[in-house]
Amino acid sequence: MTANAEVQAVLDRAADGGRITPQEALDLYRSAPLHALGAAADAVRRRRYAGTEHIATYIIERNINYTNVCVTACKFCAFYAPPKDTAKGWTRDLDDILRRCAETVELGGTQIMFQGGHHPDYGVEYYEKHFSAIKQAFPQLVIHSLGASEVEHMARISGVSAEEAIRRIHAAGLDSFAGAGAELLPERPRKAIAPLKESGERWLEIMEIAHNLGVESTTTMLMGTGETNAERIEHLRMIRDVQDRTGGFRAFIPYTYQPENNHLKGRTQATVFEYLRMIAIARLFLDNVAHIQGSWLTVGKEAGQLALHYGADDLGSVMLEENVVSSAGARHRSNRMELLHLIRAAGRVPAQRATTYEHLVVHDDPANDPVDDHVVSHLSSTAIDGGTAHPELTVIQAS
């Protein structure tokens, strides 16, 4: 059998629902023709969502940055401030956070993401206080926030186990983890970009603890910081192995490194083609993860739209606020109306979803689309200290 025939045989097997090995995934990622790779991934998506394969989903949420003070000093991050930098560092008070939650509800959002630094003073008690206050004031909001890195940090500050930390913040109101801090899970690239964070194995161990406690999550990948193709596939392998045991990862979300205003020197961003190939490989390899999320904050609107033809079934968030990835140079912005148009132009019917991916509103008739003009005027006056206010609903990857 020729090399091309071998590649096609693996593609055909994967498209039919067969499990592929890490080596086969690496071979496909390196060698499979782009359109054939996308076609196989789309076949998997269509079979998985037979009956609703014409739909692509999105969610309305707000990313609330509670502090930028952080002790981990990740080299790719342009958002954090060292604890000693009192001029740059800031923390929001609870009243400000609750005001942002109120705006989220007013504007039709269903989910908030709590995202910030690993503050040296914030243990489990800090998150218990804030999550319980949010849930008491806004029980309809889903708190889909944090990740294993924050759990490791808060547990250490409070002198408790990761399991106890998860139990306590879940009881206080956390609904699910956002998969933050995965970056690259294999040892070499992780140490190169985030040397002070927990290992990739520990990140997965904490997620497995959470899943076993009934707290599900998403998981992510940061592409383009100098990792090899083999390390990208190893990242997927590590996720799939945990998912085989727990089933707790709802979605996989790859995004690309942004090179501005940080300390990661001599790196190049992943190309659009590398990103699309990763979306497709993820759909073929992660046969036990339900959803693959495309995004275009970092790769652009056209690439985000194309992801819907390479295995993605979700196009991320209409987000009311985003400061972290934007700080590193992400410039792509849009509102909900444009997102609906992008999904339709890709041949899909847009649907607003819940955190757990149930369809809340299916936009099958453009004549009934919502009008967001009031959102633009509402947010244009919103001052975001320590960040940038975007005067419109912004579409972003994340959750």
SEMIZA-243900 format. One line per 8 residues: number of its first residue (from 0); their letters; for each residue x, y, z of C-alpha. Coordinates in steps of 0.2 Angstrom, whole numbers. Each point is the difference from the previous one (the first is absolute). Example, Ala and Ser with C-alpha at 12.3 -4.5 7.8 and 13.67 -1.06 7.14 Angstrom:
// SEMIZA-243900
0	as	62 -22 39 | 6 17 -3
***
This chain:
// SEMIZA-243900
0	mtanaevq	0 0 0 | 7 17 -5 | 2 14 14 | -15 10 -8 | -11 -16 1 | 5 -3 18 | -4 18 5 | -17 -2 -9
8	avldraad	-3 -17 8 | 2 8 17 | -11 15 -5 | -14 -12 -5 | 1 -10 16 | -1 16 10 | -14 7 -10 | -9 -16 3
16	ggritpqe	2 1 19 | 15 -10 3 | 13 5 13 | 17 6 -6 | 16 -2 9 | 11 15 4 | 13 -5 -13 | -14 0 -13
24	aldlyrsa	-6 17 6 | 17 7 -2 | 2 -8 -18 | -17 8 -5 | 4 17 8 | 17 0 -10 | -5 -8 -16 | -19 -1 -4
32	plhalgaa	-6 12 -13 | -9 14 8 | -17 -2 -8 | 0 -19 2 | 4 3 19 | -14 12 1 | -12 -11 -9 | 3 -14 12
40	adavrrrr	-2 11 15 | -16 7 -6 | -6 -18 -3 | 3 -4 18 | -9 16 5 | -15 -3 -11 | -2 -18 7 | 2 5 18
48	yagtehia	-13 14 -2 | -12 -9 -12 | -16 9 0 | 8 16 5 | 15 0 -11 | -6 16 -8 | 2 10 16 | 15 9 7
56	tyiierni	-1 7 17 | 6 15 10 | -2 6 18 | -2 18 8 | 11 2 15 | 11 13 9 | 18 -3 5 | 3 9 16
64	nytnvcvt	18 3 5 | 1 1 19 | 18 4 1 | 16 1 -11 | 12 -3 14 | 8 -17 -3 | 15 -9 7 | 2 -13 -15
72	ackfcafy	7 13 -12 | -4 -10 -16 | 11 6 -14 | -14 1 -13 | -11 10 11 | -2 19 -2 | -13 2 13 | 8 -4 16
80	appkdtak	8 12 13 | 13 -7 12 | -6 2 18 | 13 14 4 | -5 10 -15 | -13 10 9 | -1 13 -14 | -6 -13 -12
88	gwtrdldd	-9 -12 11 | -19 1 4 | -14 -9 8 | -19 2 -3 | -11 2 15 | -15 -11 2 | -12 14 -4 | 8 3 -16
96	ilrrcaet	0 -19 -4 | -19 -1 4 | -3 15 -11 | 8 -9 -14 | -11 -15 3 | -15 11 0 | 5 7 -17 | 2 -17 -6
104	velggtqi	-17 -6 5 | -8 17 -8 | 9 -4 -16 | -6 -18 -2 | 16 -8 6 | -2 -17 9 | 18 -4 6 | 14 9 8
112	mfqgghhp	19 -5 0 | 10 6 15 | 18 2 -7 | 14 9 8 | 17 -3 8 | 7 -12 13 | -1 14 14 | 12 -5 14
120	dygveyye	-14 4 13 | -15 -8 -8 | -3 -17 7 | -16 -11 -1 | -9 12 12 | 1 14 -13 | -9 -10 -14 | -13 -7 13
128	khfsaikq	-4 18 4 | -2 6 -18 | -8 -15 -7 | -13 -1 14 | -4 19 -2 | -2 -2 -19 | -12 -15 2 | -10 9 13
136	afpqlvih	-3 15 -10 | -1 -8 -18 | -5 -18 2 | -3 -1 -19 | 18 3 -4 | 11 -15 -3 | 17 2 8 | 12 -9 -13
144	slgaseve	16 6 6 | 18 -3 5 | 10 -16 -3 | 12 -12 8 | 14 13 2 | -11 11 11 | -5 -15 10 | 18 -5 3
152	hmarisgv	4 18 5 | -15 3 12 | 2 -17 8 | 18 4 4 | -4 17 7 | -14 -7 11 | 10 -16 5 | -13 -12 -6
160	saeeairr	0 -14 -13 | -6 3 -18 | -15 -11 3 | -5 10 15 | 2 17 -10 | -11 -7 -14 | -13 -6 12 | -1 17 9
168	ihaaglds	-1 11 -15 | -12 -11 -9 | -11 1 16 | 2 18 -1 | -7 2 -17 | 13 -6 -13 | -9 -10 -14 | 14 -5 -11
176	fagagael	18 3 -4 | 5 10 -15 | 16 -11 -4 | 11 15 3 | 19 -2 2 | 2 -16 -11 | 11 10 -12 | 11 -14 -6
184	lperprka	0 -16 11 | 16 -9 -6 | 15 4 12 | 12 9 -12 | -11 13 -8 | -9 3 17 | 16 3 9 | 5 12 -14
192	iaplkesg	-15 11 1 | -7 -2 18 | 14 -7 11 | -8 5 16 | -16 -9 -3 | -5 -18 5 | 5 -13 -12 | -11 -6 -14
200	erwleime	-3 -16 9 | -5 9 16 | -12 11 -10 | -8 -16 -7 | 0 -8 17 | -10 15 8 | -12 -1 -15 | -3 -18 3
208	iahnlgve	-3 3 19 | -13 13 -5 | -9 -11 -13 | -1 -14 13 | -8 13 12 | -13 4 -14 | 8 16 -5 | 2 0 -19
216	stttmlmg	11 11 -11 | 7 5 -17 | 18 -2 -5 | 11 11 -11 | 16 1 -9 | 11 15 -3 | 8 -2 -18 | 16 9 -7
224	tgetnaer	12 2 14 | 13 -11 -7 | -7 -17 3 | 3 -14 -12 | -14 -9 -10 | 3 -16 10 | -2 10 16 | -17 7 -6
232	iehlrmir	-6 -18 -3 | 7 -5 17 | -10 14 8 | -16 -8 -8 | 6 -18 5 | 1 6 18 | -18 7 0 | -7 -15 -9
240	dvqdrtgg	7 -12 13 | -8 10 15 | -16 1 -10 | -1 -19 -2 | 0 -1 19 | -11 15 5 | -11 6 -15 | 1 17 8
248	frafipyt	7 11 -14 | -14 8 -9 | 10 8 -14 | 17 3 -7 | 5 18 -5 | 17 3 -9 | 5 18 -2 | 16 9 -6
256	yqpennhl	14 9 9 | -1 19 -1 | 18 8 0 | -2 17 6 | 5 8 17 | 7 -16 8 | 16 -8 4 | 0 -15 -12
264	kgrtqatv	13 4 -12 | 5 -8 -17 | -17 -9 -2 | -11 0 -16 | -19 -1 0 | -8 -16 -6 | -7 3 -18 | -18 -1 -5
272	feylrmia	3 -16 -9 | 8 -8 16 | -15 6 10 | -12 -7 -12 | 9 -17 -1 | 0 0 19 | -19 2 0 | -2 -14 -12
280	iarlfldn	12 -12 9 | -8 4 17 | -17 -5 -7 | 8 -16 -7 | 11 -5 15 | -11 6 15 | -14 -12 -4 | -5 1 18
288	vahiqgsw	-2 19 1 | -17 6 -5 | 4 17 -7 | 13 9 -9 | 0 19 1 | 7 11 -14 | 4 18 4 | 6 15 -9
296	ltvgkeag	6 12 13 | 18 -6 -4 | -1 -6 -18 | -13 11 -8 | -18 -1 -5 | 3 -9 -16 | 10 -14 9 | -13 -1 13
304	qlalhyga	-13 -2 -13 | 10 -13 -9 | 2 -10 16 | -18 -5 -2 | 4 -10 -15 | 15 -8 9 | -9 -9 14 | -5 14 11
312	ddlgsvml	-18 1 6 | 1 16 11 | 6 17 -4 | 4 6 17 | -7 15 10 | -8 16 -3 | 10 8 15 | -5 16 8
320	eenvvssa	18 3 6 | 18 -7 -3 | 16 6 5 | 13 -14 2 | 3 -6 -18 | -3 18 -6 | 14 6 10 | 12 -11 -10
328	garhrsnr	-6 7 -17 | -17 -9 -5 | -9 13 -10 | -15 -9 -8 | -17 7 6 | -18 -2 -5 | -17 0 7 | -14 -13 1
336	mellhlir	-8 5 -17 | 17 -3 -9 | 2 -16 9 | -17 -6 -6 | 4 5 -18 | 17 -9 1 | -8 -16 6 | -14 1 -14
344	aagrvpaq	13 4 -13 | 9 -16 5 | -16 -9 -5 | -6 -3 18 | -15 6 11 | 6 9 15 | -6 -4 17 | 3 8 17
352	rattyehl	5 -14 13 | 1 -2 18 | 17 -5 9 | -5 -18 -2 | -3 2 -18 | -19 -1 0 | -8 11 -14 | -9 15 8
360	vvhddpan	-4 10 -16 | 1 -7 -17 | 1 15 -13 | -8 -9 -14 | -8 16 -7 | 11 15 -3 | -15 11 1 | -1 -4 19
368	dpvddhvv	18 4 4 | 3 10 15 | 6 18 -2 | 15 5 11 | 1 19 -3 | -5 2 18 | 15 -11 6 | 12 11 -10
376	shlsstai	-6 16 8 | -1 -8 18 | 18 -6 0 | 8 14 -8 | -1 10 16 | 7 -15 11 | 16 4 7 | 12 -15 3
384	dggtahpe	14 5 12 | 15 -10 -3 | -7 -6 -17 | -8 5 -16 | -19 2 -2 | -6 -6 -17 | -15 11 -5 | -9 -15 -8
392	ltviqas	-4 -18 3 | 17 -9 -4 | 1 -17 -8 | 14 -10 8 | 6 -17 3 | 0 -6 18 | -12 -11 10
***
